Structures are given as C-alpha cells and as structure tokens.
Amino acid sequence: MKKIAEKDFGFELRKIRESKGISQLELAVDLNITQSKVSKIENGTEQITLPYFIKILNYFSLSMNEVIELLEDKSPN
C-alpha cells in the first residue's frame, strides 16, 4: 500500500483551487480558517484535520475515491 503525504494532498488542493479560480483567501473564508492555514496545508507544512478534509471534499464536490485516485499517482512506492 502506498503512503500518502500531506504535501501530496496540499499540491492537489492547490491545483484544484487554482483551476476553479478560487483564491486562498476565498477558500479560507468559506472554510472558516485563516489564509495562512490554507497556505500551510497546500505547502504540506501543516496537517489537515478530518473535519476540514471533509469540508474541502464537500466544497469542491469531490468523493473520497476521487481524492485517493489523485494522490495514489503522486505517492512513492
């Protein structure tokens, strides 16, 4: 089984956010967190908690399977 790193999730989050034309500040406001926290999550320097992970999935209308598929290709063997 491949291990998924926080930086992989953050990288994919940034790609999705930017593809939708959403700024870090907009996402932060909508998730009720700071822009700094969004930046740290995207950079992989801060772990994301399960409640915020779920909020992000819902915000971008992503299923858990979609996220796993995105991340599996990025993870080391």
Buried (B, 14 or more C-beta within 10 A) or exposed (E): EEEBBBBBBBBBBBEBBEEEEBEBEBBBEEBEBEBEBBBBBBEBEBEBEEEBBEBBBEBBEBEEEBBEEBBEEBEEE
